[in-house]
Amino acid sequence: MSLVLLVPGLRVVAHDRMLPIHELAGDAHSIFVGTVTSVKVFERDGVPRTRVTLQVVGSLDQARKPGRNPRLVAFEQLGGDLGHARLHHDHQPIWEMGESYLVFRADPEAGGMHEVHGGEAGYYRLIRDVHDQEIYPVDAHGRGIMGIKAGRFDLSRPVRMVRDGIATLTPAEPFFDAPVSSDGRVGTVATFEDEVEILDLDEVLEIVRDTLGMADRPMPRPESVGFPTGGTNLQRGLGLCWCGFHDIFLRYQQIHPSWACYDNNEWSMAEFNYYLDLHRYIATDGTWGAPNGTDELAGFTTSSTLNSVYGPGSGWGPSTLAVNWTWTVGDCTEILEADIHMNPAYTWRYTFEDAFQGSSTEYFYDPIMMHEMGHSLGLERNTCNEDYLFDRNTIMSAGSNDFVETGRGLHRRDAWVLRQVYDENQGQATTIQRTDMGVESWYMDGNIENGSIIPSTVQQGDTITMRDLVVENISTWDVSNVRVRCFFSTNMTISEHDHQSDTSYYEWATFDYDTDTRVDLDWKVPNDLPPGDYYVGVIVTYNGSNYRSDGVWGNNATFFPDKITVTQGDPPVWQIVPIPLDWFLNTQFFVNTGNAPDGPAPPNCPGAGPDKAFVFEAPASGKFELAPSEFMESETFEGQRIITSACDNNNEILASNCDTTANNPLVFEVQPGREYRLRIYTTDGQPVRGWFTGRLVPEIEFGSAPQLPIEWTQGQDQVLGQEFGGPYDLPCFNQTDFGRWYVYEPPIDGRMVASTCDGGTDFPSVVSIHRFEPGTPVIGCGSFQDGTCPEDLGARATAEVERGKPVLVRVASVDGLGGFSLDIVMDQAEGQDVKCDTAPRIDEPGVYLVSGVNSMPSDILNCEGEVTPRRGTWLEVFVASRSELVVTPCEDLGGDSTSRMSVFIFGGECDDPTPIACDNFACTEGGAFAEVEPGTYRVFFQTDDAAEIVVEMNDPDCFADVNDDGIVNAADLGLLLGEWGPCNDCPGDLDGNGRIDAADLGLLLAAFGECP
């Protein structure tokens, strides 16, 4: 803001603490409800000031007597707009004509910047319910009062509307995904309430009267009450606002270097420099002035000094911790000077431990200084109208000493805004590319809130719930394998030397760039944790089991403010865990023997050290295989060899494996209806942690049960056999135990047709289509009696299916075994079985539709000389002149294939095609590319889908044409000789070996002449 046009103007940004109710009410000069009748701006000593007059409707300290004239209260406050001069203070109350307010007035003789006690916490605009006449106080930024929390008013996000006491709030940005723990549990991500119940005026006044010990007295209602305006400007509040920028480098002069805070100032500047190189400092001259063209850390300045420099009414308010005076030419233009002052009335601590949970006058210096430095860089100043109204952590939050903020590192939104302002917008600083993950035990939801640990008293081995842990990605990219681990510490320094939770970690496989999350996590208290009181801490790392810490180490660990008490736990009990097989005869289960006792000795299967037993019942005879899951990291088992053993319910040892791996499973025979017990442990008694997979391979033929279907292949004759576990109901006929099951994956959405209408079917057949899931629900059926096939014995079934979602097809016989042919097609699909010699011909570049739907497999030779049966379709392409032939289905190059469509270009005739270009894996090469001579070429598309593809015929590059003029001549020779020797990516390096030598000269001479 500016004082006069074209003259650098003054901007004041103060840092207020949020007063508890007993201070807000107990120290107020008066408390009343009033309506604004006048707002006038005037000038005193060259400084704009504002006089506000309110008509008092009712007061807590005196009752209005009938017949008396209305009492008027006049406020004076620093700031205002006179046209030729204007001054604005971010925390000055903003009064609207005709609006009514609940006001906590400060002592008018104190000479502060305004006369509202507690700053923005000291006056509340009154709004009305849209449905009835109830009145609700909201603070300066439209936040309703939900109750009391930590001794202060518990404020909501800005209120958009109140109906029947329920406030609709402004929307909030959702959080990132939940992590998964080492034992398979999923964290719970926090959500934001869109509607809350808020307190009306009478309920708020009752809280104030109770605080003051006053008797209840009805408060008269003002006649003029407005409606909510919260949430109209999303740049303010919920996001992080910026207005203005400083020339970089921002060089602070620190006065005096002998002050105890000198090193803390250095640290605060350095925290910003982790992300962009913004700050420098200069030697002090021992004094400060304003304005003097120097950015200054002016120190602990008294009210009398502030008033003498900045004018009367510039002194400290009772809740103001710090203030930043800035000068600019315009509102959101370059900041020419920034001077930071700290309030000497408070006790400043220079280590976090000294200030944490101290008295109401004790504050940790560093986060307050970082907050003020944020103002110097343009954050939450001027038109932003700083309000502390955030839904995410930020250095620009209000001051407090009861949450764990150590002033180390920026938060996600801080870093993002500064990178945008100083790198993207102004180009004054370059973003430092780095990995930075941060973790906090506090969060913002309109207010600063502490997370918690539930319950506060636990036994060894119990589980605690960590509520509202915040994890932030402040990096310049996605971060892989991010883990958080829980530790129990007797002090506020959390390290890997503390007692770690028996829940090893929670992990995000990828934590997206510029995201954060707030989660509830369950952690197991160690069985061997000595009884006592502990802080519960968290450390965040990345790179999975390497537990790598990033370069901004100060925000990698935190703890929750309130200690928990751990008592002696019950002795551990050897566990027997059921692992029932699913419908597919598989089981997958997590093993964590970290807390397990030593298991019993044989004959309960051989065991050693801590272990658990896992039991299942076999539904069929066959072989059971047990192994660590292939997709798990090898570190899951901490390098130990895994021992597994199995016994039946008679404790007969069936098998053991002293080195169990994914490729060397434990295998033993099982019989239906019997229970089997597995034991898992390691060679030296160390814990086992990781996923295991069990699989029953029944002694039945593939196709004889829905769990073991045959993968369907078009055109192959089949033989019916006896089904396992029958007889099965025939959904459209009767029962039988003669049948075969097939699995088919539809290539497109649509109607699927399965039939045995071919003349090779020699039994009365029933065809049914089922969902591939437990119970095999029927979605289509037909029998020989329907008469839908030319041959009397065939059957035909149809069903609506989804692309890529497998279905089961069952072919059954009414009266016995026999042979048949099963045909499956997608009905009315655009496509047919196109072969090389029946391929459509094209001779122009363009976009063409190809379809492999309903195609039959053909043997296709790829560029590696391998012949494989592939489904797909063909095109014949005629090229009129020497060209670069490009064929691509890739979406980013103009195609629209969403399936795995590989492309092969062949020369020669169809009876002996020669591959000349292949894209074996869909779009990894962008399609197939080949320089070809004039002639006819065949292109095969491996796909069971339909899609548009792009065919291009481009003029080929002219080899050895160094200067790209269409001819290889002496000019190219001269350029080549001029770069002779080592050369990186030079046009004359024709063979690409990193140097220009005789080999390149020979290639150029061989290509002399006009380009073809």
N, C-alpha and C positions, 0 to 999 in steps of 0.2 A: 504494500500500500504506500501511498505517497503523501507527504505533508503539503507540498506545493507542486504545481505542474513543472515538469522538466527539471526538478530538483530531486535528488535521491530522497526517497521517502522512508518513513520509519515503520517497522513491523515488529510487534511484540508477541512472542510465543512463550507462554508460561507452562510450567509442569506442576499440576496440582495433585495432591493426594486425595483420595476418596475418603471423606470423614466417616467414622462410625457414628451410629445414631446418637449415642450418649454425648458425643462432642458436638454433633450438628445441632441437636436440640438444646443440650445443656449450656453451651457457650454462646448461643444466639442472643443478640440484643433484644429481639422481639420476633414473634411468629404470628403471621396473620394471613388472611385471604383478602386479596384486593384486585380491583379492576383498573387497568391502565387508562388514565384520562388525558395524559399529555406526555409527549416526548419532544424535547427541545434541545437543539445543539447550539452551543455558544463557544466563544473563544476566551481563554484566560491565559495570560502570559505566553501568547503565541501558540497554545496547544488546544486542539479541539476537545471539548468536554460535552457530556450529555446529561441533562436533568430529566428524570422520569418521575411523574406524579401518579400515584395510585390512590384510588378511593377505597378505604378499608371497609370491607363487608363484615368481617368478624375477626376477632383476635383471641389467641389463647390466654393472653395476659390481662385482658379487661373485657368486660361486657358492655355492649352498646346500650345506652339508655334511651327510651322512647323520647322523641321530640328533639333530641340533640342533632345538630348538623353533622353530616357525614365527616368522619375523620380523614384527612388527607396526609399521605406520607410522600415526601420528595427525596429521591435518591440523586446523588451526583456520581458520575463514573468517568474515568479516563476514556477518551476516544469519541469519534463522531465524524460526520462528513459535512464540511462547510462549503464544498465546491472548490474553493481555492486552496483549501487545506483539509486533509483527512487523515485520521489515525484509527487503526483498528487493532484490537487486542483479542486474540483467539478465545480467551476465556471470559471476556466481558459478557455479562448477561445481555440477551437480545430481547427487547420488549416490543410487543405488537399492540398498537392502539386498539382499545376495546376488548382485548383478551383479559382473562382473569387468571390469577396465579396464587399458589401457596408459596409464601416467602419466609425464609429464615434470614432475618436481617442481621448484618454485622454492626459493630459499634461505629456509628458515623464519625466519631472523633478519632478513629484509628488512622485515618489518612491513607487508606489502601486504594488500590486501583478501582475498586468498586465497593458497594455497600451490601453485597450479598455474602452471607457467611457460608464458607465452604465452596465458593465459586459455583460451578455448574451443578454441584450436589445440593445447592441451597435454594433453588427456586424451581417450581413445577407448574407448568401450564395446565389448566383444567380443561378437559375435553368431555364431550357428552356421548352417551350411548345412542346409537341410531334407532333403537327400538323403544327405549323409555327415557326418563329424564335423569337417570343416575349420572353422577359426575365422577371422573377419574383423574388423578394427577399423573402427568407424564413429565419426564425431565426435559432439559433443554434440547434434547435430540429425539424426543418422541418415544422414549422408553418407558413402559409401564412398570409399576412396582408389583412384583409377584409375592413379596414377603420379606423376611429377614434372613440373611445368610452371612455368617462370620461377623455379626454385629452391625452390618450395613444393610441398606436397602438392596434387595435382590432385584435387579432390573432385567427386563426382557429385551429382545431386539425391538427396533422401532415398530410402533403400533400403526397399522394401516386403517383399522376399523374396530369398533367395539360394539358387539351385539349381545345383549343379555349378560353382560359381565365377562364375555369371552372375547379376548383380543386376537385379531388376525395380524400376524407379524410379517415383516419383510422377509423375502426368501433368502436362503443362504447357500453357498457353494457346497456341493456334496463332497464327502471324503473319499480317499482312495481305498483300494480293496483291503480285505482282512488277510492277515498272515495265517500260515499253517504251522502248528508246533511239530517238534521232533517226534511226538507220539500221536500225530494225526488229528489233534484238535484244531478247530478253526476259531480265530478270534472274532469278537463281535464289534462291528463298526458302529460308531455313534451316528445318530440321526438328529436332525433339528425338528423341534416341534413347530408346526405352522400356526397353532392356536394354543393360547394359554389363558388361564383365569388370572385377572389382575385385581388389585385392591382398589376399592372406591375411596373417595375423600374421607368419609367417616371412619373407615377402617385404618387409613393412614394416620389420621389425627388421633385415633385411639392408641396407636403405637407410640406416638409422640407424648401423649398425656401420661401413659404408663411409664415412659422413660423419665418424665419429670415428676411423677408422683402427683399429678393433678387430678381433680375430680372431673367427671364427664360433664360437658356442657354443650348443648346443640350449637352447631356452627351455621349461621345464616347462609343461604345459597345466593351466589351472585346471579344477576339477571343475564349477563353476557358470558356465554360459554361456547367455545368453538368445537371443531371436530379434528380428528388426528390428521397430521400431515407427514407422518413418518414414512420413510422408504421412497421418497420421491426422487432422491439423487443417489444412485447406486455407486457413484464414484466415492462418495463420502461414506465413512462408517464401516460398512461391511467389507469394502475393499480397503485399499491403502491409497490415499490421495496425495498428489504432489502438486506444488504450485511454485514455480521458479527453479532456478538452477544457479550453482556457483561456478565461477571460473576455476578450472582445475590446473594446477594443484591448489587445494584449499590449505593455506599456510596459517596455522594458529600460533599466536604469541602467548606464552603461558606466564602468568603473573601470580605469584613470584615462583621461581624455580625451587626455592627452599621449602615451599608448602609440601605437606605430606602427600598430597594428591598428585604430585608431578608425574610419578610413574604410572598412576592410574589413567591420567590423561593420555600418556603415550600408548598404553594398552588399548584404550577406547578408539583412538585413531587407527591403530593397527588392525583392529577387528574389521573395519571397513575395507582396509587394503588387502585382505584375503580375497576379495571378490572383484574389486577394481582398484587400481592404484590412484587414490583420491587425495590422501592427506600428506602434508609435510608440516614441520614446525620450524619456527625461527626463534632466534635468541630474544630474550625479553629486554626491554629498556627500563623495566621496573615500575612502569605506570601504565594506566589504560585511559583511553579517551573515547569520546563518541560525538559525532563520527570522525574518525581519523584515518580511514582507508585501510585499517589493519583489523584482521579477524583476531579476536582476543578471547582467551579464557580468563575472565576478569576476576574469578575467585569468589570469595565470600563477602559480598558487598552489602553494606547496611542500607536500610530504607532511607536514611538521611542523605547518603551519597547518591542513591538512585534518584531521589527527588531533586537534588541539586543539579544533576546532569540532564535528566530527561524531563524535568518539570514536576510541579506539585501533583500529588496523587499517583506517583509512580512507585511507591513503596511496596513492601511485601504484604500480601494478604495472609490470613492465618493458615491457609491450607496450601500455599504455593511453595513448592520445593526448589524450583529453579526457573529461570527466565532467559529467553534468547531474543535479543533486540537485533533486527536485521534491517538493512537499508536497500531499497530497490528503486528503479525509475518508474516501474509500473507494477501491476498486481502480480503477474506470474512471469516476470522477466528475470534478467540476471540479478543475483543477489550480490551487492557490491561490498557489503560488510556484515559480519555476524559477531556479536559479543554475547558471551554466555556468562551468567551470574548464578551463583548458588546461594541459597538462603542461609545465613549464619545462625538463624534461630534453631536450626536442627542439628542433631549430633550426627556427623558423617563418619561412616566406618569404611575402611579401605580393604577389608577382606569380607567375603560373603559370610563366613562363619560368625564374624563379630556382629553383623547386623541382623542375621536371620532370626525371626520371631522375637526381635527386641521390642523396646518400648515404642510408643506411637511417635516419638521424636527421633528414632534411630533409623538411618537409611544407608544402604550400600551405595557407594558413590558411583561405581562404574556404569550400571544400567541407566542411571539418571543422566549421566554425562553423555552416553551413547544416544539416548533419546534426544537431548538437546542438539547434538551434532547432526542427528537426522533432520532437524529443522533447518540447520545451516545448509544442508544439501537440497532442501526444498520439500521434505516430507511433512505433511500435515501442517501447512502454514497458509496464511492469507485466506484465499477463497475456500480452502478446505474446511475452515472453521473447526479446528481440532476438537474431536469429541470423545476419543478413546473407545468408540463404538465399533469393535471389531468382532469378527467370528473366527479369526485365526490369530495365532501368536505373532507378535511384532515387537520390535524395540520401541514402538511409538505408543505402547500401552501405558496406563497410569502407574504412578509410583506406589509400591507396596513393599513391606518387609516380611510378609508371611507366605511367599511362594518362592520356589527354587529357581531364581534367575541370576546366573553368575556373570552376566555381561560378557559372554564369550561367544563369538560368532553372530551372524545375522540370522534372521528367520526367512522362511521361503519368500514371503511377499516383499519383505524389505529388499532382499537381493534382486528379485525380479524387477521391481520398480526402478532401483538405482541402475541396473543394467540397461533398462529401456531408456532412461533419461540421459545417462552419460555416455553410453555406447551407441545405441540405436538412434536416438534423437539428436544429441548434441555432438557426438563423435569426439568428445574430449578425453575419453578414457576407453581402454580396450578391456573387455570382459576377460578375466583370468579363467581359463578352462580348468576346472577342477571337479573332483568328487568331494561332496560334503553332505553327509547324512547327520541330522540332528535329532535329539530326543529330549522331551520335556515332560515333567510331571504336572504341568499346569496348562490351562487352555483358556481361550476367550470365547464367550458366548454373550456378547454385550457387556459382560463384566469379566474380570480375572477370576477364574475358578481353579481350585486345586483338585487334582485327582485324588484318589483314595485307595486304601487297601482294606478289603473286606474278607474275613472279620479281623478285628484288631488283636484278638487273643487266639492262638492256635496251638495245636500239639505238633510235635515232630511227626513228619509224614503226612500232615493235612495239606489241603489245597487252599490257597488264597486266590482271590480275584483282584486283579489290578485294574482299577477303573480309570478310564480317561487318560491313557498314555498317548502322548502326541509324538508322532514320528514324521519328520519332514525331509524331503529331497531338495536340498538347496544347491545341488550340483548343476552343471551345464549340460547334463545328459541323463538318460535312463541309467539306473544302477542295478546291477545283477546280484542276485543271491544275498539280499540284505537280511541280516539276522539281528534280533534283539535277544539278550540273555539277562536273566534275573539273578541278582546277588543280594545277600543278607550281610549287612555291615554294622559294626558297633559305632561307627563314626560317619561323618558326612563325606568322606572320600571314598568313592565307589571304584573298585578296581578288580581285576581278575584274581587277585589274591584273597578276596573275600569269599564267603561260602556261597557256592553256586546252587541254584535251584536244581532239583532232580528232574525237572522238565528242562531239557538241554537248551532249547531255543525255540523261537518262532521265526518263520522265514517268509519273505516275499521273493519269488523267483525273479521277478523284475519289478522294481519300484520306479514308476514313470516319472519323467522329468516334470518339474514344477507342480508336484502334487504333495499332499500330506494326508495323514489319517489320524483319527482319534479312536482308539480301540480299547476294549476290555479283554484282558488275557488271564487265563488260569495258570497258576504256577504251583508246583509241588514243593512243599517245605522239605529240606533234606531230613532223612531219618536220623542222621548223626549230628544235626545242628545243635550245639550246646544250648540248653535253656537260657533265656535272657531276653533283653530288649534289643531290637534291631531296626535300623533303617532298611527299607526295601528299595534297592537301586536297580537301574537298567543301564546296559551298555549296548550301543548299536555299532555294528561292523558290516562290512560287505565282503564279497568274494568267498561266500560260503564257509567251508570248514577252515579256510586260512585265517578267518576272523581278522580281516585287514582293517586297520583304523585309517581314516582319511586325514588329510593335512590340517584340517581345522579341528584340532583335538579337543578344544574346550567345550564343544557341545555334543560330544560323543557319549557322555554319561550323565545321569541325573539320579535323584532319589525322591521319594515321596515324603512330605513334611512330617507326618505323624508316624512315630515308631509303632511296631507291633511287638507283642509279647509272645514268646515261644516257650511252651511248657513241655515236660517230659511226655513222650508219646507211648502208645501201646507197642509191644514187640511185634515185629512183622510176622505175618502168617503166610505160609507157602500157598501160593495161588494155583488153582486149577481153572483155566479159562476155557469156556466153550467156544469153538470155532465152527459153527455149522456150515455145511457146504451149500452154496447157492444152487439155483436151478441148472446152471451150466456145469455143476459138479466141481466148482472151484471154491476156494476160500482165500481171502487175503487179510492178513492181520498184522498188527504192529506189536513188536516185542521190545520191551524195555525192562531188563532185569537189574537196573541200577539200584532199586530199592528192595530187591527180592532177598529173602534169606537163603541160606544153603538148603537145597532140596534134600529129601530123604535119600538114604543110600539104597542100592538095589535090595530087593527085587523090583522096586518101582522104576525100572529102566535105569541104566547106568547114569550117574550124575556127578557133578563136581562143582562146588562153589555155588554162588547165587544163580538160581534158575527158576523157571515157571513151567507148569505143565499145561498143555493145550489139548483138548479132547474134542473128538467128532464121532459121529455115527455114519457108517458107510451105507449108502442106499443100494449099492450094487457090488458085485464082485469085480475085481480088477486090480490094478496097480495104483498105489498112491505115491505121488512125488512131492517132496518138500524141499524148498530152496529159498535163499534170499532173493528178493525181487530184482529182476535185471535192471530196472530203471533207477534203483537207488544208488547213491554214491558209495564207493568202496569204503570211504572213511566212516560210514555209519557204524561199522563194526570195529573201528579204532585199530585196525591192523591185526586183530586176533583171528586165529582160525576158529571157525564155528563148528561145534560138536552137536550133532542131533542124534536122537534115538527114538525108537517106537516100541510100544508094547501093547498088548490087548488087555481086556478087562480081567483076565486071569493073571496079569503081571508077567506074562510070558514075553521075553525080549524077542522082538521080530527082526530088528535091524538097527545098526548104528553106523554113523558116518563121522569120522574124525576130522574131515576137511570139507565141510558142506559149502558149496558155491552154487551160483546160478547154472554152471555147466556140469556140476557134480552133485546132483540132488540126492537126498535120502529117498530110497525106493523100497517099498515092501508091499506084500500081497494083503488084500482085505476081502472080507466076506460080508454080504448084506446083513443088516440088522445088528451088527456087532460094534461095540465102542472101542476106539483106539486112542491111546494117550501118547503125546509127543513131548519130549523135553529138549530144551535149547539152552546152551551155555557155551563157554569158550575154553580154550586150552589151559589158560592160567587163572581162571576164576574171575576175569574182568567182566564188566557188564556188556550185555548185548543190546544194542539199540538199532532198530530198523524194521523195515517191512519184509514179511515173508509171504510166499505164495504156496498154497497147497492145491494139488490137482489130482482128481480121480480119473484114471483112464480105464473105463469099464471094458470088460471082455465081451464086447459086442461089435458088430459090424457098423461101419459108418453108414448112415442112412437109416438104421433100424430104430433110431430114437431122435426126437426133435433136438435134443442137446448136441447130437453129433450128426448134423446134416451133411449131405454131399454138396459140394460147390457145383452148381448147375453149369453144364457146358452144352451149347446148342449142337444138335445134330448127332449126339452119341446115343446109340441104342443102350437100353437099360434092362436089367433083370430084377424082377420083384423078389423080395425075400421076406422072412418072418421078422416081425417087429419085436423090439425088446419091451417088456412090461405090458403087453397087450392083454386082452383085446381093447382097441380104441373105438370110441364112437365114430361112426361115419356121419358127419354133420348133415348130410342130405340123403342118407340112406339107412344104414343100420350099424352093426359092429363088425370088426374084423381085426385080425392080428397079422394080416398080410399087407405090407406096404413099404414105401420108401419115402424118406424125407430129404428135401433139397433146400438150399438157401440161395436166394436170388437178390441182387442189389439193383433196384431200378435205376436206369441212367437218367430218367427225367420224371417229372410229375405227370401223372395221367392214369389211364386205365390199362391195367396189365391183363394179358390173356395167357392162361396156362392150359394146354390141351394134350390129350393122348389120342387125337383124331387120326394120327398116322396109321396106315394099314398094318404096321408092325405090332400093334397092340393085340394080344391074343387072349385077353381075359376081360370080363365085364368090369370096367374101371370106374372109380370115383376120384375126382380131382378136387382138392380143397386148398385154399390160400389162407395162411395164418400170420398173425403178428409173431415176430421172433422174440418172445418174452414168456415168462412163466405162465402156464395155463394155455398157451398157444391159442388165443382167441381167434375165431374164424371170421374172416372178412370177405370170403368168396367161396362158392362151392358149386359143383356140377357133377351129375352122374350119367352113366350110359343110358339110363331110362329117359333122359331129357330129349334125346333124339337130335342133338345139336351137331353131331359128327356124321359124315357120310357112311362110316363104318359103324355097325351096331354096337361094338364093344367100347368105343372111345367116349371120352367125357371132356367137357370144356368148362373152365371156371374163370370168372373175371373179378377184379377188385380195383378200387381206386388206391393208388400207392404214392409215396413221396420219394423224390429223388434221393438216392444215397442211403435210404433207411431200409435195411435188409428185411425180407419177408421169407416165410417158410412155405414151400409147396409140398403137399403130400399126395402121392399117387397110391391108391389102395385097390385091392381086389376083393370082390364079394365072395368068391368061391375057391381061390387057390392061387398058386404061384404062376409066373409066366413072364414073357418079355413084352417090352413096350418102348415107345419113343416119346419123350416129353419135350414139347415145344413151348417156349415162352417168348412172347413179343409184347411190345408196347403198342396198343391198338391206336390207330389213326395218328401215329407219329410220323413226322416228316423224315423219311430215311428209308433206305433199303440196303440190301447186301451188295454193295458196289465192289467189283473186283478190278484189278489192273486193266484187263482187256475190255472192260465195259465202262471205264471211267469217262465222265463228260470232259470235253475238250475246251480249253480257253486259250486265247491268243493275245489278250490285252491285260495290262495291270488293272487292279481294281479290288473291290470287296466282294467276296463270294460266300455263299452259305454252303457248309459241308455238314454231313450228318453221319455218325456211326451208329445211330439207334437201329436196333434189330440186325446189326451186322453179325456175320459168322467169322470165327477166328481164321486167320491165314498165317502161314509161315513167312516172317519178314526178317530180312537180313539187315542188321544195322551197320554203322560205320566201323565197328570194332570186329566185324566178321562173325557175330553171334546170330544164330537163327532162333527166333522165339515166336510162338503163336500169339498173334495180336489181333484184337478186334479194331475195326476202323473202316475208313473209306478212302477212295482214290480220286485224284484229279490228273488229267493229261494237260500239260502246259507246253504251248508252242512258243519258242523265242525266235524272233526274226533276225536279230543281230547280236553280236557279242555283247553280253550284259552281265551285270550282277543280279542274279535272281534271288529275291528275298521272299520267303513265305513265312508268315507269322500269325498265330492266333492270339497274341498277347494283347491285353486290354490297353496297356500304356503305349502300344504302337498302332492302335486302330482296330484290333480285333476285339472279340467280346467273349472269348472262352472263359468259363469259370471252372472248368474241369481240368484234369491232367491230360492235355492234348500234346503229344509229341509229334514232331514233323520230320519226315525223311524225304530227301530229294534223290531220285534215281535217274541214271542214264541207261541207255540200251533198251532192248525190247522187253515185253512183259514176261517172256519165257526165261529170261536171264538178266534181270535188272541189276545194275551196279550202283551201290550207294555212293553218292558224291558229297552229301552234306546231311547232317543229322542234328536235331535238337532232342536228345534222349529224354530229358527231364523238363517238363513243361515250362517254357519261357526262361529257363536258366541262362540260355544264350540269346534270348530275344527272338527266337525262331530259327529257321534254317537259312544259311547264306551260301551262295556258290557263284563263282565266276564261270560262265558257261558260253560255249560257242553257239551259233545258230543251230536250232534243231528242236526235237521233241523230247520232253522230260516227263517223268511220272513222279507225282508227289503222294505219299501215303500219310494219312493223319490217324494216329492211334488214339481212338476215343470211342466212348459209347454215348456221347452227347452230341448235340447239334449247336453250331455256333458260326458266326461270321469270321472269316479269315481274310488277311490282306496279302495280295500278290503284287510285288513291285519288280520292275525290270529297269534297273538303273544303268547309266553309262558307267563302265568300269573305270577304276583309277588307272592312270597311265604310269606303269612301272618305270622308275628311274627318271621321271620328269620332275627334277628337283625344284625348278622354279614354277611348275604347274602352268606352262604356257601351251600345252598340247603337243609338244615336240621334244624329243631328246636330241640335243645338239651341243655345240661347243659351250654355250652359256651354262648348261647344266654341268659340263665337265669342269669348267672354271670354278663353279660353286663347290663342287665336290673336292677339288684339289685345294681350295682355299681353307677347308675345314679338316685337312688331313691330320690324322692322329686321334687320340682319345676324344670322344664326343658323346654327350648324353642327349639322346632323343633328337638327333640332328636329321634333317631331310635326306642328307647324303649317305647316312648309315643304312644302306639298302638291305643288308643282311641282319640288321638289328643286334650286332654283337657288342655295341658300345664304343666302337672306334671305326674310323674311315681308313681303309687300307686297300691293298691290291685286290682283294676279293670284291669290294664294292666297285672299284674301277672296272674290273672285268664285267660285272653285271651291267654297268652303265653302257659300256661299249657294245655289248651284245644287244642292247635295246635301242641303239642309235636309229634315229629316223622319226617319222610322224607316228603319233599314237594311233592304234587301230580304232 
